[in-house]
């Protein structure tokens, strides 16, 4: 059984969102591998957002939020979207 997750990546310019299937329940500090080289870290978990089993607020490993570009977010499958 997998969980339908909404990933939320806040940056200094925008809020980026993506959908992801998780094989286990997320927790703060958990790493989610988006591709071979890119890992995001869960900073907090929200349960109860409509349409998702869980929402994960994430940050890109080893990259300060002010240094994340729109191209980087798009390349990882994120789109600008609202949250909450």
Biopython code that builds the backbone (N, CA, C, O; Angstrom):
import numpy as np
from Bio.PDB.StructureBuilder import StructureBuilder

atoms = [
    (1, "UNK", "N", (0.847, -1.185, 0.000)),
    (1, "UNK", "CA", (0.000, 0.000, 0.000)),
    (1, "UNK", "C", (0.889, 1.243, 0.000)),
    (1, "UNK", "O", (1.801, 1.361, 0.818)),
    (2, "UNK", "N", (0.622, 2.153, -0.904)),
    (2, "UNK", "CA", (1.398, 3.392, -0.940)),
    (2, "UNK", "C", (0.511, 4.571, -0.536)),
    (2, "UNK", "O", (-0.717, 4.483, -0.555)),
    (3, "UNK", "N", (1.158, 5.658, -0.178)),
    (3, "UNK", "CA", (0.455, 6.864, 0.243)),
    (3, "UNK", "C", (0.568, 7.927, -0.846)),
    (3, "UNK", "O", (1.645, 8.141, -1.402)),
    (4, "UNK", "N", (-0.528, 8.580, -1.142)),
    (4, "UNK", "CA", (-0.511, 9.696, -2.081)),
    (4, "UNK", "C", (-0.074, 10.939, -1.307)),
    (4, "UNK", "O", (-0.750, 11.382, -0.379)),
    (5, "UNK", "N", (1.065, 11.485, -1.709)),
    (5, "UNK", "CA", (1.643, 12.604, -0.970)),
    (5, "UNK", "C", (1.726, 13.849, -1.836)),
    (5, "UNK", "O", (1.984, 13.783, -3.038)),
    (6, "UNK", "N", (1.503, 14.968, -1.201)),
    (6, "UNK", "CA", (1.759, 16.268, -1.818)),
    (6, "UNK", "C", (3.063, 16.759, -1.215)),
    (6, "UNK", "O", (3.182, 16.889, 0.004)),
    (7, "UNK", "N", (4.049, 17.035, -2.078)),
    (7, "UNK", "CA", (5.306, 17.599, -1.617)),
    (7, "UNK", "C", (5.254, 19.098, -1.810)),
    (7, "UNK", "O", (4.896, 19.573, -2.888)),
    (8, "UNK", "N", (5.603, 19.847, -0.787)),
    (8, "UNK", "CA", (5.581, 21.312, -0.825)),
    (8, "UNK", "C", (7.009, 21.793, -0.568)),
    (8, "UNK", "O", (7.606, 21.501, 0.469)),
    (9, "UNK", "N", (7.541, 22.541, -1.545)),
    (9, "UNK", "CA", (8.904, 23.054, -1.466)),
    (9, "UNK", "C", (8.851, 24.576, -1.458)),
    (9, "UNK", "O", (8.749, 25.191, -2.519)),
    (10, "UNK", "N", (8.919, 25.190, -0.290)),
    (10, "UNK", "CA", (8.907, 26.657, -0.230)),
    (10, "UNK", "C", (10.292, 27.212, -0.583)),
    (10, "UNK", "O", (11.311, 26.708, -0.111)),
    (11, "UNK", "N", (10.314, 28.250, -1.414)),
    (11, "UNK", "CA", (11.558, 28.958, -1.735)),
    (11, "UNK", "C", (11.345, 30.429, -1.417)),
    (11, "UNK", "O", (10.254, 30.830, -1.010)),
    (12, "UNK", "N", (12.372, 31.223, -1.600)),
    (12, "UNK", "CA", (12.251, 32.646, -1.298)),
    (12, "UNK", "C", (11.338, 33.362, -2.296)),
    (12, "UNK", "O", (10.812, 34.432, -1.989)),
    (13, "UNK", "N", (11.145, 32.783, -3.493)),
    (13, "UNK", "CA", (10.347, 33.434, -4.535)),
    (13, "UNK", "C", (8.946, 32.864, -4.710)),
    (13, "UNK", "O", (8.047, 33.572, -5.165)),
    (14, "UNK", "N", (8.743, 31.602, -4.360)),
    (14, "UNK", "CA", (7.461, 30.949, -4.649)),
    (14, "UNK", "C", (7.312, 29.690, -3.801)),
    (14, "UNK", "O", (8.240, 29.265, -3.113)),
    (15, "UNK", "N", (6.130, 29.114, -3.870)),
    (15, "UNK", "CA", (5.876, 27.812, -3.270)),
    (15, "UNK", "C", (5.677, 26.827, -4.410)),
    (15, "UNK", "O", (4.857, 27.045, -5.302)),
    (16, "UNK", "N", (6.433, 25.750, -4.369)),
    (16, "UNK", "CA", (6.410, 24.730, -5.417)),
    (16, "UNK", "C", (5.782, 23.468, -4.859)),
    (16, "UNK", "O", (6.038, 23.093, -3.715)),
    (17, "UNK", "N", (4.956, 22.810, -5.669)),
    (17, "UNK", "CA", (4.271, 21.593, -5.227)),
    (17, "UNK", "C", (4.440, 20.475, -6.255)),
    (17, "UNK", "O", (4.665, 20.724, -7.440)),
    (18, "UNK", "N", (4.326, 19.257, -5.776)),
    (18, "UNK", "CA", (4.422, 18.074, -6.623)),
    (18, "UNK", "C", (3.663, 16.939, -5.952)),
    (18, "UNK", "O", (3.466, 16.951, -4.737)),
    (19, "UNK", "N", (3.240, 15.962, -6.741)),
    (19, "UNK", "CA", (2.613, 14.764, -6.194)),
    (19, "UNK", "C", (3.626, 13.637, -6.223)),
    (19, "UNK", "O", (4.466, 13.567, -7.120)),
    (20, "UNK", "N", (3.542, 12.758, -5.240)),
    (20, "UNK", "CA", (4.507, 11.679, -5.134)),
    (20, "UNK", "C", (3.848, 10.511, -4.417)),
    (20, "UNK", "O", (3.036, 10.716, -3.515)),
    (21, "UNK", "N", (4.183, 9.310, -4.803)),
    (21, "UNK", "CA", (3.712, 8.104, -4.108)),
    (21, "UNK", "C", (4.794, 7.659, -3.133)),
    (21, "UNK", "O", (5.939, 7.444, -3.528)),
    (22, "UNK", "N", (4.439, 7.524, -1.883)),
    (22, "UNK", "CA", (5.389, 7.087, -0.858)),
    (22, "UNK", "C", (5.059, 5.661, -0.413)),
    (22, "UNK", "O", (3.896, 5.343, -0.165)),
    (23, "UNK", "N", (6.073, 4.807, -0.311)),
    (23, "UNK", "CA", (5.815, 3.429, 0.109)),
    (23, "UNK", "C", (5.643, 3.280, 1.619)),
    (23, "UNK", "O", (5.128, 2.267, 2.090)),
    (24, "UNK", "N", (6.073, 4.290, 2.375)),
    (24, "UNK", "CA", (5.962, 4.253, 3.841)),
    (24, "UNK", "C", (5.486, 5.611, 4.340)),
    (24, "UNK", "O", (5.564, 6.611, 3.627)),
    (25, "UNK", "N", (5.002, 5.631, 5.553)),
    (25, "UNK", "CA", (4.563, 6.895, 6.150)),
    (25, "UNK", "C", (5.772, 7.807, 6.379)),
    (25, "UNK", "O", (6.781, 7.366, 6.929)),
    (26, "UNK", "N", (5.677, 9.073, 5.962)),
    (26, "UNK", "CA", (6.806, 9.993, 6.120)),
    (26, "UNK", "C", (6.929, 10.508, 7.550)),
    (26, "UNK", "O", (5.988, 10.436, 8.340)),
    (27, "UNK", "N", (8.107, 11.026, 7.857)),
    (27, "UNK", "CA", (8.387, 11.616, 9.166)),
    (27, "UNK", "C", (9.455, 12.693, 8.989)),
    (27, "UNK", "O", (10.247, 12.619, 8.049)),
    (28, "UNK", "N", (9.493, 13.685, 9.867)),
    (28, "UNK", "CA", (10.522, 14.719, 9.756)),
    (28, "UNK", "C", (11.927, 14.104, 9.778)),
    (28, "UNK", "O", (12.241, 13.258, 10.615)),
    (29, "UNK", "N", (12.756, 14.553, 8.839)),
    (29, "UNK", "CA", (14.104, 14.030, 8.701)),
    (29, "UNK", "C", (14.238, 12.949, 7.648)),
    (29, "UNK", "O", (15.346, 12.604, 7.237)),
    (30, "UNK", "N", (13.106, 12.414, 7.211)),
    (30, "UNK", "CA", (13.125, 11.375, 6.183)),
    (30, "UNK", "C", (13.596, 11.970, 4.857)),
    (30, "UNK", "O", (13.220, 13.088, 4.506)),
    (31, "UNK", "N", (14.404, 11.236, 4.135)),
    (31, "UNK", "CA", (14.831, 11.648, 2.808)),
    (31, "UNK", "C", (13.971, 10.989, 1.747)),
    (31, "UNK", "O", (13.661, 9.802, 1.840)),
    (32, "UNK", "N", (13.585, 11.757, 0.738)),
    (32, "UNK", "CA", (12.820, 11.234, -0.382)),
    (32, "UNK", "C", (13.671, 11.435, -1.639)),
    (32, "UNK", "O", (13.979, 12.568, -2.008)),
    (33, "UNK", "N", (14.042, 10.355, -2.281)),
    (33, "UNK", "CA", (14.861, 10.428, -3.481)),
    (33, "UNK", "C", (13.955, 10.696, -4.680)),
    (33, "UNK", "O", (13.088, 9.888, -5.011)),
    (34, "UNK", "N", (14.169, 11.849, -5.327)),
    (34, "UNK", "CA", (13.364, 12.232, -6.491)),
    (34, "UNK", "C", (13.932, 11.666, -7.784)),
    (34, "UNK", "O", (13.188, 11.348, -8.711)),
    (35, "UNK", "N", (15.242, 11.544, -7.839)),
    (35, "UNK", "CA", (15.909, 10.891, -8.956)),
    (35, "UNK", "C", (17.243, 10.366, -8.454)),
    (35, "UNK", "O", (17.493, 10.348, -7.249)),
    (36, "UNK", "N", (18.087, 9.947, -9.358)),
    (36, "UNK", "CA", (19.348, 9.323, -8.965)),
    (36, "UNK", "C", (20.193, 10.240, -8.081)),
    (36, "UNK", "O", (20.818, 9.778, -7.127)),
    (37, "UNK", "N", (20.214, 11.532, -8.393)),
    (37, "UNK", "CA", (21.104, 12.451, -7.700)),
    (37, "UNK", "C", (20.426, 13.387, -6.708)),
    (37, "UNK", "O", (21.095, 13.954, -5.844)),
    (38, "UNK", "N", (19.119, 13.557, -6.813)),
    (38, "UNK", "CA", (18.433, 14.568, -6.009)),
    (38, "UNK", "C", (17.626, 13.956, -4.877)),
    (38, "UNK", "O", (16.866, 13.006, -5.060)),
    (39, "UNK", "N", (17.821, 14.535, -3.704)),
    (39, "UNK", "CA", (17.150, 14.086, -2.495)),
    (39, "UNK", "C", (16.528, 15.298, -1.808)),
    (39, "UNK", "O", (17.172, 16.338, -1.668)),
    (40, "UNK", "N", (15.280, 15.159, -1.384)),
    (40, "UNK", "CA", (14.668, 16.192, -0.561)),
    (40, "UNK", "C", (14.491, 15.613, 0.837)),
    (40, "UNK", "O", (14.326, 14.405, 1.013)),
    (41, "UNK", "N", (14.528, 16.486, 1.808)),
    (41, "UNK", "CA", (14.375, 16.088, 3.202)),
    (41, "UNK", "C", (13.044, 16.625, 3.726)),
    (41, "UNK", "O", (12.714, 17.792, 3.516)),
    (42, "UNK", "N", (12.295, 15.784, 4.396)),
    (42, "UNK", "CA", (11.007, 16.172, 4.969)),
    (42, "UNK", "C", (11.275, 16.999, 6.234)),
    (42, "UNK", "O", (11.952, 16.540, 7.154)),
    (43, "UNK", "N", (10.733, 18.226, 6.266)),
    (43, "UNK", "CA", (10.879, 19.061, 7.458)),
    (43, "UNK", "C", (9.658, 18.971, 8.357)),
    (43, "UNK", "O", (9.770, 19.094, 9.576)),
    (44, "UNK", "N", (8.474, 18.754, 7.750)),
    (44, "UNK", "CA", (7.267, 18.540, 8.556)),
    (44, "UNK", "C", (6.227, 17.779, 7.737)),
    (44, "UNK", "O", (6.274, 17.751, 6.507)),
    (45, "UNK", "N", (5.300, 17.171, 8.448)),
    (45, "UNK", "CA", (4.266, 16.335, 7.838)),
    (45, "UNK", "C", (2.902, 16.831, 8.290)),
    (45, "UNK", "O", (2.688, 17.115, 9.469)),
    (46, "UNK", "N", (1.982, 16.932, 7.334)),
    (46, "UNK", "CA", (0.608, 17.354, 7.621)),
    (46, "UNK", "C", (-0.326, 16.246, 7.143)),
    (46, "UNK", "O", (-0.200, 15.762, 6.018)),
    (47, "UNK", "N", (-1.251, 15.852, 7.990)),
    (47, "UNK", "CA", (-2.245, 14.850, 7.634)),
    (47, "UNK", "C", (-3.597, 15.537, 7.573)),
    (47, "UNK", "O", (-3.926, 16.344, 8.443)),
    (48, "UNK", "N", (-4.381, 15.225, 6.554)),
    (48, "UNK", "CA", (-5.734, 15.767, 6.480)),
    (48, "UNK", "C", (-5.958, 16.775, 5.381)),
    (48, "UNK", "O", (-7.070, 17.291, 5.259)),
    (49, "UNK", "N", (-4.944, 17.089, 4.560)),
    (49, "UNK", "CA", (-5.185, 17.990, 3.437)),
    (49, "UNK", "C", (-6.063, 17.274, 2.415)),
    (49, "UNK", "O", (-5.810, 16.111, 2.102)),
    (50, "UNK", "N", (-7.084, 17.941, 1.892)),
    (50, "UNK", "CA", (-8.003, 17.307, 0.944)),
    (50, "UNK", "C", (-7.279, 16.756, -0.289)),
    (50, "UNK", "O", (-6.447, 17.434, -0.892)),
    (51, "UNK", "N", (-7.607, 15.529, -0.645)),
    (51, "UNK", "CA", (-7.077, 14.910, -1.848)),
    (51, "UNK", "C", (-5.770, 14.162, -1.675)),
    (51, "UNK", "O", (-5.292, 13.539, -2.624)),
    (52, "UNK", "N", (-5.180, 14.205, -0.496)),
    (52, "UNK", "CA", (-3.895, 13.545, -0.259)),
    (52, "UNK", "C", (-3.941, 12.780, 1.053)),
    (52, "UNK", "O", (-4.636, 13.164, 1.995)),
    (53, "UNK", "N", (-3.191, 11.698, 1.092)),
    (53, "UNK", "CA", (-3.060, 10.966, 2.347)),
    (53, "UNK", "C", (-2.195, 11.748, 3.324)),
    (53, "UNK", "O", (-2.418, 11.722, 4.534)),
    (54, "UNK", "N", (-1.200, 12.447, 2.774)),
    (54, "UNK", "CA", (-0.242, 13.171, 3.604)),
    (54, "UNK", "C", (0.379, 14.297, 2.770)),
    (54, "UNK", "O", (0.501, 14.188, 1.550)),
    (55, "UNK", "N", (0.763, 15.368, 3.445)),
    (55, "UNK", "CA", (1.496, 16.466, 2.814)),
    (55, "UNK", "C", (2.838, 16.581, 3.511)),
    (55, "UNK", "O", (2.914, 16.586, 4.739)),
    (56, "UNK", "N", (3.897, 16.674, 2.716)),
    (56, "UNK", "CA", (5.247, 16.799, 3.256)),
    (56, "UNK", "C", (5.828, 18.149, 2.857)),
    (56, "UNK", "O", (5.916, 18.469, 1.672)),
    (57, "UNK", "N", (6.219, 18.926, 3.838)),
    (57, "UNK", "CA", (6.970, 20.148, 3.574)),
    (57, "UNK", "C", (8.426, 19.692, 3.464)),
    (57, "UNK", "O", (8.950, 19.040, 4.368)),
    (58, "UNK", "N", (9.077, 20.041, 2.347)),
    (58, "UNK", "CA", (10.417, 19.515, 2.078)),
    (58, "UNK", "C", (11.404, 20.628, 1.768)),
    (58, "UNK", "O", (11.025, 21.762, 1.476)),
    (59, "UNK", "N", (12.679, 20.273, 1.841)),
    (59, "UNK", "CA", (13.748, 21.159, 1.395)),
    (59, "UNK", "C", (14.746, 20.304, 0.621)),
    (59, "UNK", "O", (14.892, 19.111, 0.889)),
    (60, "UNK", "N", (15.427, 20.917, -0.336)),
    (60, "UNK", "CA", (16.420, 20.191, -1.107)),
    (60, "UNK", "C", (17.672, 20.052, -0.245)),
    (60, "UNK", "O", (18.155, 21.028, 0.330)),
    (61, "UNK", "N", (18.177, 18.855, -0.165)),
    (61, "UNK", "CA", (19.362, 18.579, 0.646)),
    (61, "UNK", "C", (20.529, 19.462, 0.229)),
    (61, "UNK", "O", (20.831, 19.575, -0.959)),
    (62, "UNK", "N", (21.172, 20.076, 1.182)),
    (62, "UNK", "CA", (22.406, 20.842, 0.999)),
    (62, "UNK", "C", (22.273, 22.069, 0.097)),
    (62, "UNK", "O", (23.278, 22.558, -0.420)),
    (63, "UNK", "N", (21.044, 22.581, -0.105)),
    (63, "UNK", "CA", (20.852, 23.797, -0.896)),
    (63, "UNK", "C", (19.979, 24.761, -0.093)),
    (63, "UNK", "O", (18.822, 24.445, 0.182)),
    (64, "UNK", "N", (20.505, 25.929, 0.290)),
    (64, "UNK", "CA", (19.688, 26.910, 1.011)),
    (64, "UNK", "C", (18.498, 27.364, 0.159)),
    (64, "UNK", "O", (18.616, 27.476, -1.061)),
    (65, "UNK", "N", (17.359, 27.625, 0.795)),
    (65, "UNK", "CA", (16.127, 28.004, 0.070)),
    (65, "UNK", "C", (16.345, 29.202, -0.846)),
    (65, "UNK", "O", (15.740, 29.270, -1.916)),
    (66, "UNK", "N", (17.185, 30.135, -0.457)),
    (66, "UNK", "CA", (17.435, 31.315, -1.275)),
    (66, "UNK", "C", (18.239, 31.040, -2.526)),
    (66, "UNK", "O", (18.325, 31.899, -3.404)),
    (67, "UNK", "N", (18.829, 29.860, -2.628)),
    (67, "UNK", "CA", (19.649, 29.513, -3.790)),
    (67, "UNK", "C", (18.956, 28.555, -4.755)),
    (67, "UNK", "O", (19.542, 28.163, -5.764)),
    (68, "UNK", "N", (17.724, 28.178, -4.455)),
    (68, "UNK", "CA", (16.992, 27.259, -5.322)),
    (68, "UNK", "C", (16.361, 28.056, -6.460)),
    (68, "UNK", "O", (15.634, 29.020, -6.222)),
    (69, "UNK", "N", (16.641, 27.648, -7.698)),
    (69, "UNK", "CA", (16.113, 28.358, -8.869)),
    (69, "UNK", "C", (14.829, 27.705, -9.358)),
    (69, "UNK", "O", (14.538, 26.551, -9.044)),
    (70, "UNK", "N", (14.071, 28.467, -10.133)),
    (70, "UNK", "CA", (12.846, 27.943, -10.735)),
    (70, "UNK", "C", (13.169, 26.778, -11.674)),
    (70, "UNK", "O", (12.433, 25.791, -11.713)),
    (71, "UNK", "N", (14.254, 26.887, -12.422)),
    (71, "UNK", "CA", (14.647, 25.795, -13.328)),
    (71, "UNK", "C", (14.926, 24.518, -12.554)),
    (71, "UNK", "O", (14.565, 23.428, -12.999)),
    (72, "UNK", "N", (15.563, 24.647, -11.405)),
    (72, "UNK", "CA", (15.857, 23.484, -10.570)),
    (72, "UNK", "C", (14.563, 22.829, -10.092)),
    (72, "UNK", "O", (14.424, 21.607, -10.145)),
    (73, "UNK", "N", (13.627, 23.637, -9.631)),
    (73, "UNK", "CA", (12.346, 23.107, -9.157)),
    (73, "UNK", "C", (11.598, 22.390, -10.273)),
    (73, "UNK", "O", (11.075, 21.293, -10.073)),
    (74, "UNK", "N", (11.547, 23.011, -11.450)),
    (74, "UNK", "CA", (10.869, 22.378, -12.587)),
    (74, "UNK", "C", (11.551, 21.070, -12.975)),
    (74, "UNK", "O", (10.877, 20.092, -13.295)),
    (75, "UNK", "N", (12.881, 21.048, -12.948)),
    (75, "UNK", "CA", (13.603, 19.830, -13.333)),
    (75, "UNK", "C", (13.326, 18.675, -12.370)),
    (75, "UNK", "O", (13.472, 17.511, -12.741)),
    (76, "UNK", "N", (12.932, 18.989, -11.155)),
    (76, "UNK", "CA", (12.595, 17.965, -10.166)),
    (76, "UNK", "C", (11.118, 17.590, -10.176)),
    (76, "UNK", "O", (10.678, 16.773, -9.367)),
    (77, "UNK", "N", (10.347, 18.186, -11.093)),
    (77, "UNK", "CA", (8.933, 17.836, -11.217)),
    (77, "UNK", "C", (7.981, 18.701, -10.414)),
    (77, "UNK", "O", (6.803, 18.365, -10.291)),
    (78, "UNK", "N", (8.465, 19.815, -9.862)),
    (78, "UNK", "CA", (7.616, 20.715, -9.095)),
    (78, "UNK", "C", (7.018, 21.794, -9.993)),
    (78, "UNK", "O", (7.607, 22.176, -11.004)),
    (79, "UNK", "N", (5.855, 22.271, -9.613)),
    (79, "UNK", "CA", (5.184, 23.390, -10.271)),
    (79, "UNK", "C", (4.819, 24.410, -9.204)),
    (79, "UNK", "O", (4.620, 24.056, -8.042)),
    (80, "UNK", "N", (4.730, 25.675, -9.599)),
    (80, "UNK", "CA", (4.261, 26.692, -8.659)),
    (80, "UNK", "C", (2.811, 26.389, -8.315)),
    (80, "UNK", "O", (1.987, 26.157, -9.200)),
    (81, "UNK", "N", (2.512, 26.392, -7.040)),
    (81, "UNK", "CA", (1.153, 26.096, -6.616)),
    (81, "UNK", "C", (0.882, 26.622, -5.230)),
    (81, "UNK", "O", (1.806, 26.970, -4.494)),
    (82, "UNK", "N", (-0.373, 26.681, -4.879)),
    (82, "UNK", "CA", (-0.728, 27.196, -3.563)),
    (82, "UNK", "C", (-0.545, 26.173, -2.458)),
    (82, "UNK", "O", (-0.716, 24.971, -2.660)),
    (83, "UNK", "N", (-0.200, 26.674, -1.305)),
    (83, "UNK", "CA", (-0.259, 25.871, -0.095)),
    (83, "UNK", "C", (-0.311, 26.853, 1.064)),
    (83, "UNK", "O", (0.523, 27.756, 1.129)),
    (84, "UNK", "N", (-1.230, 26.714, 1.952)),
    (84, "UNK", "CA", (-2.117, 25.609, 2.177)),
    (84, "UNK", "C", (-3.266, 25.614, 1.272)),
    (84, "UNK", "O", (-4.115, 24.726, 1.347)),
]
sb = StructureBuilder()
sb.init_structure("model")
sb.init_model(0)
sb.init_chain("A")
sb.init_seg("    ")
for serial, (resi, resn, name, xyz) in enumerate(atoms, 1):
    if name == "N":
        sb.init_residue(resn, " ", resi, " ")
    sb.init_atom(name, np.array(xyz, "f"), 0.0, 1.0, " ", f" {name:<3s}", serial, name[0])
structure = sb.get_structure()
